[in-house]
């Protein structure tokens, strides 16, 4: 995966996942699509999903920019509201650590 992301050396999964998350910005959209296509062509979707599940308790369904952006939105929301009393049925809070 490190090579897909143009990293100069083999990196830990935290760095790889962070780089994938950073490719959701508009100027990196072509790179995101390129990585998604490589992951799907080499049948690495389950490997990547296992890592997303490990870190975020979330599995990608389609591995699209909009889906990853939604994950980022939920992570940001959860970080901001971590110490607030949020309703248990809050739709943004569930499915993501």
N, C-alpha and C positions, 0 to 999 in steps of 0.2 A: 504493500500500500504506500509506503514511503516514496517509492519511485513514481507512482501515479501522481503524487502531489509535488513533484519536482523538489523533494527534500534531498539534501546532499548526503545524508546518511540514514541508516535505519533508525527510526524514531519510536518512542513509546506510544502506546495507543492514545494516551491523553493528548499528545501533540497532533497525532493523525486526526482524531475526532475534532479537535479545535480548528485545524486547518480546513476540514470539510465544512464545519460551521461557518468559517470565514468566507467560503466560496459562494455564499448565498447573496452577497452584495451584487448589484447589477453589473459592475465592471468585470466580475469574475464568473458570470453566468455561463459563458462558453466553456470555461475550465470545469465548472461543476458538471455540466452535461458530459464532457469528455470523461471525467472520473466515473460518473454514474454508468456510462456505457461500458467502460472497462470492467467495473465491478460486476455488472450483469453478464457481460460476455464471458468472463472468467469464473462465473458462478460463485462469486464471493459475497453475495447478498446476505446469506445466513451468517457468515463470519462477521460482517459489519454489523448486522442486527444484534448478534450476541454481545458485541461491544457496546452498542447503544443501550441495550437492555441492562448490561452490567452497570454502566455509568448513570443512566437516566431512568431506568425501569420503563423504557419506551422502545417499541420496535417500529421501524419504518415500514409502511405498507407499500408505498410506490417509489420511495427515494426521489422525490421531486424537490425543487427549490421551495415551493410553497409549503410542503410538509415539514421540511427542515426549519424554515422560517417560523412556522407555527410552534415547533418544539422550542426554538430560541425564545419566542415570545412567552411561552409558559415558564421556561426556566427563569427568565427575567422577572416575571410576575411573582413566582414563588420566592425568589430571592428578596424581593421588595417586601412581600407580605409575610415572610417567615415568622416574625414575632408578633404578628397581629392575630386577633381572634377572627378567623375567616370561617364562614359557614362550611360545614362538612360537605355540602352538595355543590360547592363552588366548582363550576365546570373547568376553570383554568387550573385548579389545584390538583385534580386527579390525573393519574397516568404518568406523572412526571415527578421525580423526587423533589 
